[in-house]
Amino acid sequence: MTAAVSPSPAPVSGPRLTYIGGPTALIEWVGLRLLTDPTFDPAGRAYETPVYTLRKTRGPSIEPAAVGTIDAVLLSHDHHFDNLDGAGRALVGRVPRVLTTTAGAERLGGPALGLEPWATVDLPSPEGGVLRVTATPARHGPARLDRGPVIGFVLERPGGAVYVSGDTVWYEGVAEVARRFPARSIVLFMGAARVAQVGPWLLTFDAAGGVEAARAFDGATVVPLHFEGWEHFSESRADIDEAFARAGLEARLRWPEPGRPIELW
């Protein structure tokens, strides 16, 4: 039985992240509780499309009912099962606000708000002020052959920002995010996802791309997500560790443990 993740008993100065599985994490900051790409189906599910089948190999560390109140979902895109599965889609229908792509908002309806890159939304904080959310560009594969549209997010308060990449590779759009936002923590969707039926190319950050992002966001803590739990990842935690060690950046990696909150700073 999974214990519930309760709201923090007292305000914390910085953001707190609880890794749930795949691309799914709970971010608590200034009294707000935000959930990234909800995936809560159990392991062993297969998701068939006319072109390919995705297979889930690991279930969530926390069940949806145990997560607690969610103020907003940060949904990088709605059209791939490894970012929004069946149980995740059911959860999205019960939250007060979903921030996602404009195409995704049209499909989801209800509380979904579509954002183009660089658009902002201010979420009022129960601790005073707002948490500003900025949609960021993402490219879900190679140029002109990407699996988009996809967005990432920057969460921003005085004193710091967190970047959540969504499904993207390293490219100029991510470099531009780094120039605009000196984030203290970056949450990268990694694992070097590849789906042979659509091509041999990367669909998310590989380890080398993660190193480039770490260099661009100079000094930021790097939290890998979405590197396990699905068959289509071609790199593991060991591959990421090795690449960061070769680059002399291993101290910047912060591996989240499933179900256990970590302070991002």
C-alpha positions in Angstrom: 0.0 0.0 0.0 1.4 3.3 -1.0 1.4 6.1 1.5 -0.2 9.4 0.5 2.0 12.3 -0.3 0.7 15.0 2.0 1.1 18.8 1.5 4.2 20.1 3.2 3.4 20.9 6.9 5.1 24.3 6.6 6.2 26.5 3.8 9.5 25.6 2.3 11.9 28.1 0.8 12.5 26.2 -2.4 10.7 23.6 -4.6 10.3 20.0 -3.6 10.1 17.2 -6.2 8.7 13.7 -5.6 9.4 11.2 -8.5 6.4 9.0 -9.2 7.6 7.2 -12.4 8.4 7.9 -16.0 7.8 11.6 -16.8 5.6 12.0 -13.7 6.6 14.0 -10.7 4.9 16.1 -8.1 6.5 19.5 -7.6 5.5 21.4 -4.4 6.4 25.1 -4.2 5.0 28.1 -2.3 2.0 26.1 -1.3 1.2 24.9 -4.8 1.2 21.2 -5.9 1.9 20.6 -9.6 2.0 17.3 -11.4 4.1 16.7 -14.6 2.9 14.4 -17.4 0.6 12.0 -15.5 1.2 8.3 -16.1 -0.4 6.0 -13.5 -1.2 2.8 -15.3 0.4 -0.4 -13.9 3.3 -2.2 -15.5 2.8 -4.6 -18.3 0.4 -2.5 -20.4 0.8 -2.3 -24.1 -0.5 0.7 -26.1 -1.1 0.0 -29.7 -1.3 2.5 -32.5 -1.5 1.9 -36.3 2.3 2.3 -36.6 3.9 1.1 -33.3 3.2 -0.3 -29.9 4.5 1.2 -26.7 5.1 -1.1 -23.7 5.2 0.0 -20.1 7.6 -1.9 -17.9 7.2 -0.2 -14.5 4.2 1.1 -12.6 4.0 4.3 -10.5 5.5 4.5 -7.1 2.4 6.3 -5.8 -1.2 5.7 -6.9 -3.3 8.6 -8.1 -5.6 8.5 -5.0 -2.5 8.8 -2.8 -1.0 11.9 -4.5 -3.4 14.3 -2.8 -4.7 17.6 -4.1 -3.3 18.8 -7.4 -3.5 22.5 -8.2 -2.3 22.2 -11.8 -1.0 19.6 -14.3 2.0 20.5 -16.5 1.3 18.4 -19.5 4.0 18.6 -22.2 1.7 16.9 -24.7 -1.3 14.7 -24.7 -0.9 12.5 -27.8 1.6 9.9 -26.6 0.7 7.2 -24.1 4.1 7.4 -22.2 3.2 11.0 -21.3 -0.5 10.6 -20.7 -1.8 7.1 -20.1 -5.3 5.9 -19.3 -5.2 6.5 -15.6 -3.4 9.8 -16.1 -6.1 10.9 -18.6 -8.7 10.1 -15.9 -6.8 12.2 -13.4 -6.5 15.2 -15.8 -10.3 15.4 -15.9 -10.4 15.9 -12.2 -7.9 18.7 -11.7 -8.8 22.5 -11.8 -6.1 23.4 -14.3 -4.1 21.7 -17.1 -1.4 23.7 -18.9 -0.5 22.1 -22.2 -0.1 22.7 -25.9 -2.8 24.6 -27.8 -3.5 21.4 -29.9 -3.7 19.4 -26.7 -6.1 21.8 -25.0 -8.4 21.6 -28.0 -8.5 17.8 -27.7 -8.8 17.7 -23.9 -11.3 20.5 -23.4 -12.5 21.2 -19.8 -9.8 22.8 -17.6 -7.0 22.6 -20.2 -5.3 25.8 -21.2 -3.2 25.8 -24.4 0.1 27.7 -24.4 2.4 28.6 -27.2 6.1 28.8 -26.4 7.0 31.8 -24.2 3.4 32.4 -23.1 3.0 32.8 -19.3 0.5 32.0 -16.7 0.6 33.2 -13.1 -0.7 30.7 -10.5 -1.7 32.5 -7.3 0.2 31.1 -4.3 -1.5 30.5 -1.0 1.7 31.8 0.6 1.4 35.1 -1.3 2.4 36.3 -4.7 2.3 34.0 -7.7 4.3 31.2 -9.3 4.9 32.2 -12.9 4.8 29.4 -15.4 6.3 30.0 -18.8 5.8 27.5 -21.7 9.1 26.7 -23.4 9.9 25.4 -26.9 10.5 21.7 -27.4 11.4 19.5 -30.3 10.3 15.9 -30.0 12.8 14.4 -32.5 14.8 15.7 -35.4 14.0 18.9 -37.3 10.9 18.4 -39.6 10.5 14.8 -38.4 9.6 15.6 -34.8 6.7 14.0 -33.0 5.3 17.3 -31.7 3.8 19.6 -30.8 5.3 19.6 -27.4 6.1 22.2 -24.8 8.3 22.4 -21.6 7.9 24.7 -18.7 9.8 27.1 -16.5 8.5 27.7 -13.0 9.7 31.0 -11.6 9.7 32.8 -8.3 12.0 35.6 -6.9 15.1 33.8 -6.0 15.0 30.9 -8.5 13.5 29.0 -11.4 13.0 25.4 -12.3 13.0 24.2 -15.9 11.0 21.1 -16.9 12.0 20.0 -20.4 9.1 17.8 -21.5 9.9 15.5 -24.4 12.6 17.2 -26.3 16.1 16.7 -27.7 18.9 19.2 -27.2 18.6 21.9 -29.9 18.6 25.7 -30.2 15.2 26.1 -28.6 16.5 24.6 -25.3 19.6 26.7 -25.6 17.3 29.8 -25.8 15.5 28.7 -22.6 18.9 28.6 -20.9 19.8 32.1 -22.1 16.5 33.5 -20.9 16.2 31.7 -17.6 19.2 31.0 -15.3 17.4 28.1 -13.7 18.7 26.7 -10.4 17.3 23.2 -11.2 16.6 21.5 -14.6 14.4 18.5 -14.9 15.3 16.7 -18.1 13.3 14.0 -19.8 16.1 11.7 -20.8 16.5 8.0 -21.7 17.3 8.6 -25.4 13.8 7.4 -26.4 13.7 5.7 -29.8 10.8 4.0 -31.7 12.1 2.0 -34.6 8.8 2.1 -36.5 9.0 5.9 -36.8 12.8 6.1 -37.4 16.2 5.5 -35.7 16.5 9.0 -34.3 16.3 10.4 -30.8 12.9 11.6 -29.4 14.2 12.8 -26.0 17.5 13.8 -24.5 20.3 11.3 -24.7 23.1 11.5 -22.2 25.2 13.7 -24.5 22.3 16.1 -24.9 21.8 16.2 -21.2 25.5 17.2 -20.8 25.0 20.0 -23.3 21.9 21.2 -21.4 23.9 21.1 -18.1 26.6 23.2 -19.6 24.1 25.7 -21.0 22.3 26.0 -17.6 25.5 26.7 -15.9 25.5 25.6 -12.2 22.0 24.1 -12.3 21.2 20.9 -10.5 20.2 18.2 -13.1 17.3 15.9 -12.2 16.7 13.2 -14.8 13.1 12.0 -15.4 11.5 9.7 -18.0 14.6 7.5 -18.4 13.0 4.2 -17.3 9.7 2.4 -17.2 9.1 2.0 -20.9 10.7 -0.4 -23.5 11.6 2.4 -26.0 14.4 3.9 -23.9 17.8 3.2 -25.4 19.9 4.6 -22.5 19.9 3.8 -18.8 20.9 5.6 -15.6 24.4 4.1 -16.0 24.8 5.7 -19.4 23.8 9.1 -18.1 26.1 8.7 -15.1 29.0 7.8 -17.4 28.5 10.7 -19.7 28.3 13.2 -16.9 31.4 11.7 -15.2 33.4 12.0 -18.5 32.3 15.7 -18.7 33.3 16.3 -15.1 29.7 17.2 -14.2 28.7 14.2 -12.1 28.3 16.4 -9.0 25.5 18.2 -10.7 23.3 15.1 -11.1 20.5 14.6 -8.6 18.8 11.2 -9.0 15.3 11.2 -7.5 14.3 8.1 -5.6 10.7 6.8 -6.5 8.2 8.0 -3.9 10.6 10.1 -1.8 10.6 13.9 -2.0 13.8 15.8 -2.6 14.5 19.5 -2.1 15.7 21.0 -5.4 17.6 23.7 -3.5 
